[in-house]
Amino acid sequence: MTNRFLSTLPPAYRKSLMDRMVPVAMPRRMSVYQPGEVPRFSYFVTSGLVSVVSNLEDGTMTEIEVVGAEGISPWLQLLGNLSVNSSCFMQVAGTALRLPFAEMREEFENNIDMRRSVLAFAEHQALVMGQLAACNRRHIVDQRLARWLLMVQDRVQTEELALTQEFLAAMLGSRRTSVALAAGEMQKAGLIRYRRGKVKIIDHAGLVKRACECYTVMQGLMNGLYK
């Protein structure tokens, strides 16, 4: 799988940039950055899924952003010098092209093509995060779980995902019992199969109908970014 962000760059510039990148494996749970720290590297994801979470004082976390082969992580730290209080890790194992963050910052500051692509991606992510905030406040767990599974599948391009109920609950900011009930109802409806910490999507179209309108909105945002 290729990285769609890189595909937006002019061919000659993209090649010169990729010549400096290192292909790396990104194991599950690998840290991309921690709160308050300057990232060591920028990752252009080619497979797998990056998750950005907000960490609360009681030790819980809620997902606020996902990045797959459509994007770059981290990107927020390129925009300024404020301390970022979120943390970022690999949610689904994959691969990426890695560039030292200091070099990426220089590219962002000095190359107009890179700056335009980063700002376009930043605008997209900001709109998605705004939609997620509304979704998490207004929609029921059943709808949000369906939306989340579809978002993840779109980015990793696989039907089976390694996800425990505890992890799903943390990502959705919901109780484990609520997520377990919603997943059970989806399994009864033939939409998914959940077994031993793995979720397999059986009926994609049915899951789309189960999800709230936020999934369609986010699909439209993605299509608009890379039209």
C-alpha positions as CSV (number, residue, x, y, z in Angstrom):
1,M,0.0,0.0,0.0
2,T,1.2,3.5,-0.8
3,N,0.8,6.7,1.2
4,R,-1.9,9.0,-0.3
5,F,-0.4,12.1,1.4
6,L,2.8,11.7,-0.5
7,S,0.9,11.2,-3.8
8,T,-0.2,14.9,-3.5
9,L,3.4,16.1,-3.9
10,P,5.0,16.9,-7.3
11,P,6.8,13.7,-8.6
12,A,10.3,15.1,-8.6
13,Y,10.0,16.6,-5.1
14,R,8.3,13.4,-3.8
15,K,11.2,11.2,-5.1
16,S,13.8,13.4,-3.5
17,L,11.9,13.3,-0.2
18,M,11.4,9.5,-0.3
19,D,15.1,9.0,-1.1
20,R,15.7,10.3,2.4
21,M,13.1,8.2,4.1
22,V,13.5,4.8,5.8
23,P,10.9,2.1,5.5
24,V,10.0,0.8,9.0
25,A,7.7,-1.8,10.6
26,M,5.2,-0.3,13.0
27,P,4.2,-2.9,15.6
28,R,0.9,-2.6,17.5
29,R,1.1,-0.3,20.5
30,M,4.3,1.3,19.3
31,S,4.5,4.9,20.6
32,V,4.7,7.7,18.0
33,Y,4.8,10.5,20.6
34,Q,3.9,11.1,24.3
35,P,2.3,14.2,25.8
36,G,4.5,17.3,25.9
37,E,7.4,15.8,23.9
38,V,8.8,16.9,20.6
39,P,8.4,13.9,18.2
40,R,11.6,12.2,17.0
41,F,10.2,11.2,13.6
42,S,7.4,11.8,11.2
43,Y,5.7,8.7,9.8
44,F,4.0,8.5,6.4
45,V,1.8,5.5,7.1
46,T,1.7,2.8,4.3
47,S,-0.3,0.2,6.2
48,G,-1.9,-0.1,9.7
49,L,-3.5,2.5,11.8
50,V,-2.3,5.3,14.1
51,S,-4.5,6.4,17.0
52,V,-4.3,9.7,18.9
53,V,-5.9,9.7,22.3
54,S,-6.7,12.3,25.0
55,N,-5.5,11.1,28.4
56,L,-7.5,12.1,31.5
57,E,-6.5,12.4,35.1
58,D,-8.4,9.3,36.1
59,G,-6.2,7.2,33.8
60,T,-8.8,6.8,31.1
61,M,-8.3,7.7,27.5
62,T,-10.6,8.6,24.5
63,E,-9.6,8.5,20.9
64,I,-9.7,11.8,19.1
65,E,-8.0,11.0,15.8
66,V,-7.0,8.1,13.5
67,V,-4.5,8.1,10.7
68,G,-4.0,5.4,8.1
69,A,-2.3,5.3,4.7
70,E,-4.1,8.6,3.8
71,G,-1.9,10.7,6.0
72,I,1.1,11.7,8.1
73,S,1.7,11.4,11.9
74,P,2.4,13.5,13.8
75,W,1.2,16.7,12.0
76,L,-0.1,19.0,14.7
77,Q,3.4,19.7,16.1
78,L,4.4,21.1,12.7
79,L,2.0,24.0,13.0
80,G,3.4,25.7,16.1
81,N,5.3,25.4,19.4
82,L,2.4,24.8,21.9
83,S,2.8,21.6,24.0
84,V,0.5,18.8,22.7
85,N,-1.2,17.0,25.6
86,S,-2.4,13.9,23.6
87,S,-0.5,10.7,23.0
88,C,-0.2,8.7,19.8
89,F,0.5,5.0,19.2
90,M,0.0,2.3,16.6
91,Q,-3.5,0.8,17.0
92,V,-3.2,-1.7,14.2
93,A,0.3,-2.9,13.3
94,G,1.6,-1.8,9.9
95,T,4.4,-0.1,8.0
96,A,5.5,3.5,7.3
97,L,8.1,5.6,5.7
98,R,10.0,7.5,8.4
99,L,11.7,10.9,8.3
100,P,13.4,12.7,11.2
101,F,10.9,15.2,12.6
102,A,13.4,18.0,12.5
103,E,13.8,17.4,8.7
104,M,10.1,17.3,8.3
105,R,9.7,20.7,10.0
106,E,12.3,22.2,7.7
107,E,10.4,20.9,4.7
108,F,7.1,22.3,6.1
109,E,8.7,25.7,6.7
110,N,10.7,26.0,3.5
111,N,8.8,24.1,0.8
112,I,5.5,25.5,-0.5
113,D,4.3,22.1,-1.8
114,M,4.8,20.4,1.5
115,R,3.3,23.2,3.4
116,R,0.1,23.2,1.2
117,S,-0.3,19.4,1.6
118,V,0.2,19.5,5.4
119,L,-2.2,22.4,5.8
120,A,-4.8,20.6,3.6
121,F,-4.4,17.5,5.7
122,A,-4.6,19.5,8.9
123,E,-7.8,21.1,7.8
124,H,-9.3,17.7,7.0
125,Q,-8.3,16.3,10.4
126,A,-9.7,19.3,12.2
127,L,-13.1,18.9,10.5
128,V,-13.1,15.2,11.3
129,M,-12.3,15.8,14.9
130,G,-15.1,18.3,15.1
131,Q,-17.5,15.8,13.7
132,L,-16.2,13.2,16.2
133,A,-16.8,15.5,19.1
134,A,-20.4,16.0,18.0
135,C,-20.8,12.3,17.3
136,N,-19.5,11.2,20.8
137,R,-21.9,13.6,22.5
138,R,-25.1,13.0,20.5
139,H,-25.1,9.5,19.1
140,I,-25.7,6.2,20.9
141,V,-22.9,3.6,21.4
142,D,-24.4,1.3,18.8
143,Q,-24.1,3.9,16.1
144,R,-20.7,5.1,17.2
145,L,-19.3,1.6,17.3
146,A,-20.5,0.9,13.7
147,R,-19.0,4.2,12.6
148,W,-15.7,3.5,14.2
149,L,-15.4,0.0,12.8
150,L,-16.1,1.4,9.3
151,M,-13.5,4.1,9.7
152,V,-10.9,1.7,10.8
153,Q,-11.7,-0.8,8.0
154,D,-11.5,2.0,5.4
155,R,-7.9,2.7,6.5
156,V,-6.5,-0.7,7.1
157,Q,-8.4,-2.4,4.2
158,T,-9.0,-5.7,6.0
159,E,-12.2,-7.4,7.3
160,E,-10.7,-8.7,10.5
161,L,-9.4,-6.4,13.3
162,A,-7.7,-7.4,16.5
163,L,-9.7,-5.4,19.1
164,T,-10.7,-6.3,22.6
165,Q,-13.9,-5.0,24.3
166,E,-11.7,-3.0,26.8
167,F,-9.9,-1.3,23.9
168,L,-13.1,-0.6,22.0
169,A,-14.6,1.0,25.1
170,A,-11.6,3.2,25.7
171,M,-11.5,4.4,22.1
172,L,-15.2,5.2,22.1
173,G,-15.1,6.7,25.6
174,S,-17.9,4.3,26.7
175,R,-18.4,1.7,29.3
176,R,-17.2,-1.8,28.5
177,T,-20.7,-3.2,29.2
178,S,-22.3,-0.8,26.8
179,V,-19.8,-1.7,24.0
180,A,-20.2,-5.5,24.7
181,L,-24.0,-5.1,24.4
182,A,-23.7,-3.1,21.1
183,A,-21.2,-5.6,19.7
184,G,-23.5,-8.5,20.7
185,E,-26.5,-7.0,19.0
186,M,-24.4,-6.4,15.8
187,Q,-23.3,-10.0,15.9
188,K,-26.9,-11.3,16.3
189,A,-27.8,-9.1,13.3
190,G,-25.1,-10.7,11.2
191,L,-23.1,-7.5,10.8
192,I,-19.9,-8.6,12.5
193,R,-18.4,-11.7,14.2
194,Y,-16.6,-11.1,17.5
195,R,-14.5,-13.8,19.0
196,R,-11.3,-13.9,21.1
197,G,-10.5,-10.3,20.8
198,K,-11.0,-10.2,17.0
199,V,-13.8,-8.4,15.1
200,K,-14.6,-9.5,11.6
201,I,-16.9,-7.3,9.5
202,I,-19.4,-9.6,7.7
203,D,-21.9,-7.1,6.3
204,H,-20.3,-3.8,5.3
205,A,-23.5,-2.3,3.8
206,G,-25.5,-3.3,6.8
207,L,-22.9,-1.7,9.1
208,V,-23.2,1.5,7.1
209,K,-26.9,1.5,7.7
210,R,-26.3,0.9,11.4
211,A,-23.8,3.8,11.7
212,C,-24.8,7.4,12.3
213,E,-24.6,10.0,9.6
214,C,-21.1,11.0,10.8
215,Y,-19.6,8.1,8.9
216,T,-21.0,9.4,5.6
217,V,-19.8,13.0,6.5
218,M,-16.3,11.7,7.2
219,Q,-16.2,9.7,3.9
220,G,-17.1,12.9,2.1
221,L,-14.3,14.8,3.8
222,M,-11.8,12.1,2.8
223,N,-13.0,12.1,-0.8
224,G,-12.7,15.9,-0.9
225,L,-9.2,15.8,0.4
226,Y,-7.9,13.4,-2.3
227,K,-10.3,14.1,-5.1
